[in-house]
């Protein structure tokens, strides 16, 4: 369970709350590889997230005891901003 603690220096819990699975309009079923992850930074007083992709299979099984944040920088990859309808996420 995430702590749901967010600060200007640590937006990771909010990043986990904003995980999505992408499925094309003509596709059926869920492909866990096509996960959407918005890596967040603060811009003034608002969080701004840049589109990344990840293999959501990483989260298909419970992480090790006490590991509340199993996704690391090596697990997420920059995505082509033209490949998705929401390349940037801004929380006002």
Secondary structure, DSSP 8 states (H G I E B T S, - for coil): ------BTTB-HHHHHHT-EE---TT--S--TT-EEEEEEEEETTEEEEEEEEE-GGGGSS--STT-S----GGGEEE--GGGSS-SEEE--
